[in-house]
Amino acid sequence: MNHNPTWKTAKFVAVLSLGGILASTCLAGKTLKWEEVPKAVRTTILSNGGVAGQPVDLENGKKDSKAIYEAGIKDKDGSVADLVVAADGKLIETKHDDAADRAEELANQTKGAMKFSHPREITNPYLPLAKLKQDILEGTEAGKKIHIERTARPDKHKSFTLGNQTVEALVVEDREIEDGVLAEVATDYFAQDDAGTVYYLGEDVDEYTNGKITGHEGAWLFGKDTQHPGVVLPGHPKIGDKFKTEDVSKDINEDDEVISLSEDVIVPAGTYQNCIKVREHLADGTTEYKYYAKGVGVVREIPSVGDVRLKSHTNKSTR
């Protein structure tokens, strides 16, 4: 999942409590494009570690009759934070994950209680990869036209050792075409435990220039490059679930948060209700969003600049 958009997944809060600063509890609201955000808010975000062009959330709630905005950033020390900003540009709060909570999250990701009886049978309702044949996603990212062919490769096999278990991964291939030219082929490895959580065990990456492989940036494997398996999606997602899809290095690292369970998404492939919305803080300091539809998987991805939507979804049983 080297590419932005891929499977990068789920981080914290759709119920915001600003420690009594707000008069009422705020629920995660609408994601805005950078140009839709008031200039005063953008200025505050940029002066506090934000990046021009990043998505910003307009929250469902006000302070002193002013709209409230939230933007994900990375502090100078590399920690993830959320800026809460009023419409007039006033910085209300900078929220950081509690250190004890982060330690517990990491412990939960790698604890020996995980059991993989049928790891390739990925049946998580919001990411049912076991029945996937192919997804086609199209849109734009950073000014380029993006076409992604996401194809299940059940004929390919790769095993990993987690604790005392040998876990055979399900293989999914992403072919990314930028402005009509093949840019990358990523082979991703996934497994589901008996609790329904989908884990990300790494990826092999081939980068292309003029039809030739020129690099492998972003490639990593569990057991070789990291001892922390990534979490793509919990078995029973809840608002406030936090996890890391990638925890490999300072350059391959992602903090994710489930911020909504009730999103309506309209894409060329159809209209999907009650989708899960995931906010992703990436290693480069940018923020992205991903939407998961029940029975389908990823239906929309919003990189820091751009929008990629599901064009078609085909299951194995479809002829």
N, C-alpha and C positions, 0 to 999 in steps of 0.2 A: 504494500500500500504506500509506495513511495510517492505516487502522484497526488496532487491536490486537486481534483477531487478523487478520492478512493473511499476507503472504508473508515477513515478516521472517525472516531466515535465519542461519546457521551460524557459530560462533566457536571455541573452542580446546579442548583436552585432554580425553581420557577416560582417559589414562594420567597420573596425577598422580605427580610425583616431588617430594617435599618436602625436597629437598636433604639427605637423610640423617636428617631429623627423624623420619620414620616408619620403623618397623622393616621394613615391606614395601611394595612398590609397590601403589598403590590404583587401582582401575578405577572409572570413573564409576558411581555406584550409582543408588538410587531417589530420584525427586523427591517431596518431601513437601509437603503443604499446611502453611501457617503454623501452624495450631493443633496439628499433629502434632509440631512441633519442641519439644524441651525448653525450659522457660522460661529457663534459664541461657544457652542458646545464642541464643535470641531477644534477650535483653537485650544480649548482646555484639554481635550484628548491628546492633541499633538504635543502640548507642553508637558504632558505627564506620561510619555512613553508610548503613546498610540502611533498608528501608522496611517497615513493618508490613504483613503480608499477602503478602509476596513468597514465591515458591517457594524451597525450600532443598533441596540434594542431601544425602542420607545416603550417604556413601562406603563402598565395599567395602574396609574396612581399619580398623585400630584403632591407637591410640597409648596405651601404658600401660593396655591392656585397656579403654580408653574409645572409644566410637563417635566417628567424625569426620564433621563436617558442613561443607559448602561453600556459600557464598552470594555472588552477584555484587553489587557495589556500584559507585558512582562516587565517587571521592575529591573533596575540596574543590576541587582544581585541575581537575576534570572528567575525569581519567583513569580508565580502567576498571580494576577490581581484583577479586580473588576473596579472600574471607575464608575461612580454614580454621580451624574452631573445634571444640574437644573437647566431649564431652557435658556436662562440668562448667562450660562457659562460658569456658574458657581459650582465648585467641586464640593459635593455633599459628603462623600465618603470614598475611601479606597479600601476595598475588602480583600483580605488575604485568607487563604485556606489555613486553618489551624494546624500547627505542626503535628500535634498528637493525632489529629484526624488523618493527616497524610500518612503517618506511620502505620496507622491501623489499616488504611486502604491498601498499602503495599503488602502488608502482612496477609491480608485477606486474599490478595491476588495469588500469592505463592504458597499458601498454607497447604499442608499435606492432606487436608480433608477433601481436596478435589478428586473426583473419581471419574474415569473415562471408560465406560463400558462399551459404548458405540460412538467413538469420537467423530467418525465421518458422517454419521446420521444427524446432520445439523437441521433441526426442526424448530428452532426458535421462531415463534409466530411472526416476528418482525424481521427475521433474516433467515428464511427457510432455504438455505443454500443447497440442501440435499436434493431438492426438486428443480433447481435452476438449470436451464439449458443455456440461455443467453439474455443479457440485458444490453440494450443500446442506449447510451446517454449522449446528448448533444447540447451545446451551448457555447459560452465564451468564458475565457479566463485570461486576465491580463492582456486584453486586446486581441487574443488569438481565438480562432474558431476551434472548438474542441469536439472531437468525436471519440467516444470510448466504447469498445466492444468488450464486455465483461462475460466471459465464457467459462462454464464449469468444465473441468478436465478430470472426470472420474476414472479415466484410464491411467492417470499418473498417480504415483504413490510416493510418500515421503514420511518417515517415522522420526519421532522425537522422544526423548526420555524425560519424563516429569516425575521426580521422586523415584519410586520403584516401579513406575508404570511405563510401558512402551505405548506411545500414542501415535496412531496413524492419522495424518492430516488429510483433509479434503483440499484439493487443489483447484484454484480459480485463477484464470489468466485475464489480465487487463491489457488490452492493446490501445494505446493512446495515440491518436492522430491529430496533429496540430496544423491548421491551415492546409489540410489535405496531404500532409507528409507524416509518415510514421516517425514518432518521436521516442516512444518507450514501450517496452513489453515487460510487464511485471507479473511474476508468478507468485501468488500469495498462498499461504498455508494456514488453514483454519481447523479448529476442533471444538466440539461441544461436550461439556461435562454432563454428568447425570442430573445436575440441577438446572440445565438449560442455558447456562452461560456460554457464549461463543468466544473462544480465545483466538488470538492472532499469534502465530508461532514464527512469523518471519516472511521474507520475500526475497526472491532472486530477481534482479533487475538488469535489463539490457537497455542502454540508451543508444539511440540511433542518430546518425548524421549522414545525409545523402545515401541512405539505405545501408549503411555499415554500422556495426556496433562500435561505439567509441567510449563507452564508460559503463559503470555499474553503481553510480551514486545512489545511496539510500538503501542498498541491499543489507540484510541482516538475518540472522537465524538464532532462534532460542537455543541455548546450550552452547553456542559458539561465541556470539557477540554479546549476549546478555543472559542473566539467570532469571529475568522477570518476564513471564509470558504476558503478552498484551491482552487486554479485555476489549472486545469489539462491542458487545452488547450483553447486559445482564439477562439472566433467565426470566426475571420478572421485573422489568424496568419500572422505576418510580421516580417522580420528580425529586430531585436532590441527589440521585445516584451519581457518584464520582468515580472515575477510574482512568487508567492510562492505556491507550491503545498501543503506544510504543514507549518503552523505557530502556533505551539502548545507550545513548550518549547525549551530550549537550546539543548535538545537531540532529539526532533522531530521537525525538521526545515529544510527547503530546499529552496534555491534560484535557479530559472530556467531562461533560456534565449533561445530564438529562434535564431539560428546562421546560418541556411541555409534553403532554400525552394526548392533546386534543387539537392538533393542527389539521386544517383542511388544505390539501395540496392539489392544484390543477396543473397537469403536465400533458404533453402530447399523447402519452400512453393511457391517460384517463384521469378521473377525479377520485381522490382518495381521502377518506375522512378519518379522524382520530389518529393521525400519524404522530409518531414520536419525533420530537425535535431535540437534536443534540448540538451543543455548542462545543467547539474544539479550539483550544489554545495551543498553537503550534510552536515549535522550537525557535522559529525566526521572529516570534513576537506577534504574528498575525492571528486573526480569529476567523474561523470558518463555521459553517452550519451544515448539518445533514438531517434529512427527513426520512424516516422509515415507515412504510405502510405495511399493515398486517397482511400476511399472505404473499407479499411481494418482495420486500427488502427496501433498498435505497431508491427513492423516487425523485429526490432533488438534492443537489449539493450547491452551496453558496460559498465559493472561495472568497478570499479577501477582496478581489476585484473580479466580478463576473457572476455567471449563473449557469448551472448545468442541470438539465432536466431529463427524466426518463422518456425516451421516444418509443421504445417497445420492450415488452417483457415476455419471454417464452420459457415455459416449463418443459421438462422432459416428456411429459404426457401429451403435449400439444403437437399436432401433426399438420 
